Amino acid sequence: MDHLFASLAELPTSAASAFLVSVVLVLIAFKWTVLDNDGERPVKFSVPIPEQCSPSWKAEILQEPSIKTPGSSAIRCYCPANGRLLGLVNAATPDGIDRAVGKAKEAQLQWAKTTFKQRRRVLRTLLQYDHFSLYRRRTLPWEFLSIDVHNAECRYVLDHQDSIATVACLDSGKTKVDAALGEILVTVEKLKWTIQHGEKALRPERRPGNFLLMYKYNEVRWEPLGVVAASVSWNYPFHNFISPLISTLFTGSALVLKASENTAWSTQHFAHIAKAALKACGHSPDLIQPVVCWPQTANHLTSHPDISHMTFIGSRPVAYHVASSAAKSLTPLCLELGGKDPAVILDDIRDLGKVGSILMRGIFQSAGQNCVGIERIICLPQIYPRLITLLESRIRALRVGSSLDAAEAVDVGAMITDNRFSQLEDLIAQACKQGARCLVGGKRYSHPKYPQGHYFSPTLLVDVTASMRIAQEEVFAPIGIVMRASSLPNAIELANSTPHALGASVFGTRSQDLEAVASGVHAGMVSINDFGVYYAVSLPFGGVKDSGYGRFGGQEGLRSLCNTKAVCRDRWLGLLSTSIPKPLDYPIKNVDKAWHMCQGVVELGYAEGWKRLGGLWKIITSG
């Protein structure tokens, strides 16, 4: 230190002053971002890992796997990849739903009073992501240069990726790689985004006024709704549980989450994680209420008068029932109903192998059970045969199985159930009769090691036209569909030829063509030279047409879970405020004068140029 100050003394006065100012600014920033941030420091907590996650765990293998339990209303949970029994979960009843909503409602009263800092602490505790945990001891500024930043404190989701992925794989049949990308990566992104940007999105926002009311201050506030609900799909059990919880908690509300009966087992574990994080931070675990019930009971939740908002992720036919039920209580909805997402491939692709890899991930991620999965590949004429050759060889090489059991690598996991296999086979057979060619797969797969697993062969179907049913209906399966377009306008026309409009992709080199597709395609989201990346950067997520309405994710998603309140108040309280002019004060004494004054007010406020003076004169002469 003596050497440092000696060197500083030798500097010119201006340089020394600049150096000292820089040091002061660094210290102020350090104190503001680190030392004053203790209230958000994450809290360590633990949740027992289910015994089913152990490699040595043994269980009964169901000969005819089904979630229905003979002679019981309990939900029978099993692994779709191998038919192993995971356990039983009691289905919620209407009374149970009432109790869950009641607990959430009571807990929310206190939660609504929390600060953004307190809410961020819960999210940090879930993520356990703390840039400055090592710097919070009262070190001198130069001392933290020697701190080992790799010895960060425990982080829950980041340090429990393996167990979280294993639980998701056991209950949904996906591979661990699919779980890493579709369960964990997008969840930690949403946690991180909300921690960093959530407060800015919900902070009261100033809005412009006008000439007549220049003495008013206008703002919009986003306030808690109370108890909100989410009915989510089974394809991503961890992410679909935690994602609505992140937004709900940060907006100051409580959540009743109805998970699919197909993933009831994993829902219990993920609920334990969320409740433990809330409890560790000193808040009520009743803020999250998981509900799993049979379809005939779900109407009791969707029509519940104490639910202020509902997000539904599922199919269009079920959405009709949800919307009809929610209308009884006038509950606003956000509906995400899947899609038939196109990927438009232009002729000027430079690296077809790279694009092919992205398409493979887009088609076969989670065995094709992906809301924004690539359901149609639309190629321009020159690239069409080359891409088919590339895809055929790669799809033939895909390995199907249970990644938790197999010693060898597995590319494609199981589907959640086999109850749609006949329908899928019929769609493929019908398309082939109409001129399509099935080059790979096309039927269910009986796995030699896991005969009770639900596997469908990775499939490549080419020469598909827009008139075929398989080009119009969401398959939600590991089926690659390739269509030929005659031109760029025809490619856009084919992309828009279905009633679905969730996401889309376009691959090419020429910016003008890429923008033409991005602008012309009917979709809620578009990736240019990529697949699904809008979700990995927390942009608003949702579609149009038959793919639903409303958005979750990003600023728009947070605000949609709030009461948007407009507030207008006096800018200079006590000095200038609204008063009713005598000609307009009830009871009106002279209607002509009142009308003359009203004309003057309108002209003064909204006329152009010198005409405003005419408005002012009418006001004066009417008074």
N, C-alpha and C positions, 0 to 999 in steps of 0.2 A: 504493500500500500504506500509506503514511503516513496518507493520508486515511481509509483503512479502520480502522486502529488508533485514530486520533483519534476517529472516530465511535463506536467500541466503548467507549472510555473514558468517553464521555458517558452511556452507558446505565446504568440502575440495576443494582446488584450482582446481583440475581436474574436480570434479563434477560441481562446479560453472561455469567453462568454458564451459563444455558440455551443461549445462542448458542455458547459454547465447547464445551459437551458435544455439541451438534449437529454442529459441525465435526469433532470427534474421531471421532464415529460415522460420519460420511461418509468420513473418511480411512481408517478401519478397513475399511469396506465396499468402498471403492475398492481398497485393497491386496488384500483377499481375493478380489474378483471379477476384478481386472484384473492387477495386478502379480504376484500369485502364480499366475497362470494361464498363464504362458509355456510350460509343458510341453504345453499343448494347442494351441498356435499352429499353424495349418495350414501345410503345406509346399507351395510352388509346384511344379508338374510340368506336363509337356506330353505330348501324344500326337498323332502325325500324323493329320490328317483324311484319310479315304479320298478318292482322286481322283474316285470316283464321285459325290461331293457337289458337285463343281464344275458350274456351269451349262453350261460348255463341253464337259463329258464326253460322248463319243460311244461307243456300244456296239452290238453286234449285237442285233437284235431277233429273238427266237425266234418262228418261225411257229407252232409248237405248244408253248407254254410248259409245262414239266414239270420237277420237281426231280430226276427220274431221268435219268441220263446213259447213253445207249446204249453197251453194252460196257464199262462202268466202274461201280465201287461208289461213286465220288465223288458228292457232292450238288451238283446244278446250281442255283445261286442266281440268281433273276431277280426283277425288279420286277413285282408283280401288276398295277400300274396301267397298264403299257405293254408288258410282255414283254421289256424290255431285260435282257440278260445281265449279272449282277453279278460272277460268278466261280464257281469251283469250291472246294468244301471237302471234304477227305477225311473219310469217315465213320469213327468210332472202332470199333476191334475189341475183343474181350474182353481181349486182352493190353494194349491201350491203356487200357482202363478200369482194369485192375489197376495199371498204372503211375501213372495219375492218382490213384487212391485211396492208393497207397503214398506219393506225394509229399505229398499233403495230410496224411496221417497223421504223417509225419515233421515237417512244418512246424508242425503243431498242438501238438507237445510243448512248444515254446518259447512259442508264442502263448498257451497256457493260463496261463502265468506272468505275462502282462502285466497291468497295472493298468487300471482303468476310464479313467483319464486317458489312457493310451497308446492305448486303443481309440477313445476320443472323438477323439483327434488324427487318426486315420485317417479317421474319418467327416467331421471338419471339413475335412480335406484333399480329400476327394471333393466336399464341398459348397463348400469354401472360403468359408464363412460365418463371419465373425469380427467380432463387434460391437466388440471393443476393440482391434483391430489398430493403430489410430492412437494409442491412449493408452498403449501399452506402453513408449514411451520414458520416461525418468524425469523427467516434467514435474512442476512444482509444481501443486498442486490447482487454483489459479485459472487456470493457463495453458491447460488443456484446453477452456476455454470458447471459445477462439478457433480451435480445430482444425476444419478442414473435414471433416465426417464423410462427405461424398460422395466423397472420394478414397480409398475403401477398397481394400485390396489385392485382387489377382486372385482370382476365385472360379471353380472349374472348371465344375461343372454350371451354375451361374447364368450364367457368361460364355460357355458353349458350348451354349446352348439351341438355337441354329440348327443346328449340325452334328449334335447328338444327335437332334433332331427329323427332320432330313433323312435320316440313316441309318435311323431307324425307319420313315420313310415309304417309302424305297426298298425296304426288305425286306418291308414288310407292306401297302403300298398305301394307307394311311390318309392323311388330310389333315394339314397342319402344325398346324392348330387342334386337331384330335383328338389329335395327338401332344403338344401343349403341355399339354392337360388330363389326358390319360390316361397319359402317359409321364413328363413332367417335374414337373408340379405335385404329384402324389401321391408322387413319389420324394423331392423336396426336403422335403416334409412329414414323411415317415418318417425322413429323415436328421435333420431338426431335432428331431423328437419324441424320437428315441433319444438324441441328444446331451443334451437337456435332462432327460429323465425315465428314461432307460435304467438308470442306476445305482440310482436309487431302487427300480425294479422288481426288481432282482436283488440288492439289499443283503440280508444275512441278516435275517430277520424273527422277532421274538420272539413266542412263542405261550404262551397261559395254561397253568398246571398244575392241580394239584388239592390237596386238603387233605393227603392222605397223603404226597405227594411235594413238599411246599412248599419243601423244601430243594434242589430241582432247578431249573436254568435251562434252558428249552426254546427251541429256535429251528429255523427251516427255512432251509436254504441252497440256492442254485441254482448248480450247478457245471457246467463244460463237459462235453459229451457225447463229444467227440472229433471224428470226421468225420461230418458229416451231408450228406444229399443233397437236391436239389430237382429235380423233373421238371416243367418249366413249359410253359405254352401259348405259342402264337405271336402272340396278339392284341395284346400289349403287350411287345415284345421288350426294350426298355430297362428298363422298370419291373420286369418279371418276372425280369430278371437281377439288378438291383441290390437289389431288395426283400429276397429271402432272404439275400443277402450281408450286408446291414446287420445283420440279426438274428443271423446266424451268427457274424460277426466279434465283435459286441459281447458275445455269450455266451461267447466264448473258444474256439470251435470252428473247424474248417475246413470248406469247402464244395466238394462236387462237384456242379456244376450241369449237368443234362441239358436243353439247349434243344431246341426243336422243329427238325426238319430243314427246316421251311418258313422258318425265320428263322436259318439257320446263318451266313449272311454277316455280319449285324449282330452276332451273338453274339461273333464274333472281335474286332470293334472294341470292344465294351463290356467284354470281358475284358481288353483291353489297358489300358483306363482304370483298371479296378480293380487290376490288377497294378502299374501305374505308381504309383498312390497308395500301395499297401503298400510298394513299394520306396523311394519318396521318404521315407517315415517310418521306414525302417530295418528293415522286416520282410520276411519271405520272401514273394515273389509266388506261391509254391506253395500258399498258403492258399486260393486260388481255382483250381479246376480245371474249365474248361468242357469239356463232352463233348457231341458231336453224333453220333448214330448212327441207323441204321435200326431200325425197330421190333423186328425179330427179334433184335437184339443187346441191347436194353434190359433184358431179364431178367437179364443178367449183372450189371448195376448194381443193380437192385432187390432181388436176392437176395444181394448181396455181404455177407459176414460182418463186414467192417470198417465198414459203414455203421450208425451208431447211431440214425438217425432219417431219415425221408423225408417230404417234402412233395410232394404230387402235385396239379397243376392240369390238369384235362382232362375227358374224358367218362366217364360211368358204365361203359360197356362196357370201356373200357381200364382203368378202376380195378379191375375184377374181376381182371384179369390182374396188375396191380401188387400188389394185396393178396395174391393167391395166391403170387406170387413172393416178396414180402417175408416171408411167413409161414415160409418155409424157414429164415430166419435170425432169426425173431421180431423183425423190425424194426418199431418203432412207426410209424404213419402219421398224417399230416394230409391229408385228402382234400377238395379243393374241386372239385365236379363240375358246376358251372353251375346254372342255374335257369330258371324260367318266371315271372319276377318280375311280380307284379301292381301296378298303380297304381289305387287305389280313389278315384274322384272323387265327392265328396258333392254334394248339390244346392245347398248354401249357399255355393258359391264366389263370392267377391266380384269377383275380377279374373281372368276366364277367359283373357284374353290372356296374362297372366303365367304362369298354370298351363300354358297351351298351349305356351309357349316351353320350359318345363322338360320337358314331355312329349316335345317334338321332340328335345331333346338326349338324353333318356333312351332314345329309340327309335333314333336315327340316329347317335349317337356311334360312331365307328370302324365305320361301315356296319353297325351292329347287332351287331357281333362283340364283345360286352361281357358279361362274366359276370353283372353285375348290371344289364344293360340292361332297359328296360321291355318285357316281352314280351306283356303283356295290360293293356289299359285297361278297367277295370270301372266303368261309370257308373250312377248312380242315374237314374231315369226323366226328371226334369225337365231335367237337364243334358245328357243323351245327344244329342239332335238338335243342340243348339247347339255342342257340342264337335266333332261330326262335321263340321259346316259349316266350323268354324275349321280343323280339321286337313286337310281335303280341299284347301282353297285353298293352304295353306302347303306341303303335301307336293308338290302339282303344281308349285310354284315351285322345288323343290330342283334344284340343278345337280350333275351327276355328272361325275367326271373325275379327272385327275391333277393335284394341286395344285402339284407340282414342275415341271410342264411348261406348264400353262395360263396364259395371260396374264390371262384373266378369273377371277373368283372361283369356287371349287369348294366345294360344301357336303358332298357325300358321296363318299368315295373308293371304292377297289376292295375286293373281298373277297379273301381270301388265295388262294383257288383256286375253280375253277368246277366241281369234282367233285360238288357238292351241288345245283347249279342245277336239275337235272331233278326231284330230290326236292322242292325248294321249290315248283316249279311244280305238281307233283302234289298237294301238300298244299293249295295255294290252290284248284286246280280242284275237288278233292274237297269242300272246304268250301263252295264256290259251289253245287255240286250239292245240298248239304244245306241250303241256304237263306241262306248268307252272301252279301254283296255286295262285289265288288272295285271300289272307286271310283277307285283310282289304281294304276298299275303292275301287278304280278302276274307278271312274267316277267323273264328275263335281258335285259340291255341291251347291244346291239352298238354300242360307241362309234365314231362316225365318225372321230375322230382317233386312237383307241387300240384298234384292232380286236383286238389280242392281250391287252388288259386284261380282268380278271375283274370285270364289273360286273353288278349286279342292280338293277332299277328300284326306287326307293323306292315302297313299297306301302302302301295303306290298305285294310284288310279289315274290314268292319263286320257287325253282326248275327251275330256268331260266338257259338256256344253251347258249353257245357262238353263236350258229347258229341263234338265234332269233334276230329279228330286234331291239327289245328293249334293247338287250345287246350290240348293236353296235352303236345306235344313241343316241346322247345327249338328254335327256328328259327335263332337266332344269325345273323340277317340283317336288312337294312333293311326290316322288315315291321311295320307298326303294326296291331295287332289290337284291335278295340273290341267289348266285350261289354256287354249291358244287364242290370242287376240290378233286381229289383222293390222291394227294400227294403234297409236297412242289414244286417240279418241275412243276407239272400240274397247281398249283396255279399261278406261275409266267407266265406260258404259257397262261392261261386265262387272266391274267392282261394285257398281251401284244397282245391280240387277236383283238383289235379294232384299227382303224386308228388314234385315238386320243392319245395324250401322254402329258398331262399337269402336273397334280399332282398325288400323290399316298400316301397311308398310309399302314403301316403294324403293327400288334399288336401281341405280344408274349413275351416270357421270355428268350429263348435261343439266346444268342448274335449271334452265328454263323448263325442261321436261319434268324434272323432279317437282318443281313448284306447281306445274300444271296438274299433276296427279294429286299433290297434297291439297290443292285448292278445290279440285273437282270431285274428289271422292267424298261420299256421304259417310261421315264417321265423327265420333267424339274426340278421337285421338289419332295422330299419324306419326309414325317413325320414318325418317328419311335415311336410307342406307343402314337400317337397323331394325330390330324387332322389340317392341314392348318397352323401350327405354323411357318413355314418358312416365312410367310408374316407378322407375328406379331413381327419378329425380323429383318425386313428390309434386308432379303436376296434377291438376284436377282430373279425376278419373270418372268416366261415364260415357254413355252413348246417346244416340237419337233414334228415331223411328221405333222399330220393334225391340231395340236393345235397351229401352228404358228412358228415364229422365232423371235429372238431378246429378250432382257430383259429390264424390267424396275424395279426400286427398287435397293437399295444398291449402292455400288460403281460402279458396272457394268452399272446400269441404268443411273446414273449421267453422266458417261463418254460417254455413247452412244448418249447423247444429245449435244455433243461437237465436234468441229473440233479437231481431234487428230493430233497434229503438232509435227513432229520430228525436233529437232534443234541440229546441230553439229557445235561447234565453237572451236577456239584455246584455249587451256588450259592456255597457257602463252602468252597472247596477246603482239605482238611486239617482242617476243624473239624467237619463233619457229613457223613456219607455213609451209604450203605446197608449194613446188616449183617443177616445171616439169623438170626432168633431161634432159640434152641436147640431148641425143640419142632419146628421146621420144618427143621432142619439134617439133611442126609443123613449116615448112615442114620437114619431116624426111629425113635425109641425107643418113643414112645407115640402111636399113631394117634389115639386119642380126644382127647388133649390137643392134638394138631396140628390136628384138625378144629375143636375148640372155639376155638383161637386164630384160625384162618382166618375163622370166623364173626365173631369180635370185630373183626378187621381190616376186613372188609367193612362191618360196622355202624358202626364208628368213622368210616370214610371217607365213607359214603354214606347213612346213616340221617338222619332229620330230628330236630331239636330234642334233647330230653333222651335220646332213644333212643341217641344217640351215647355217652352215659356207660355205657350197658349194654354197648356194644361194648368200651369201654375196660376195664370190669371183667372181661369174658371174657378179654381179653389178659393182664391182670394175674394172674388166677387160673389161667391155663394155663401161666404161666411158671415 
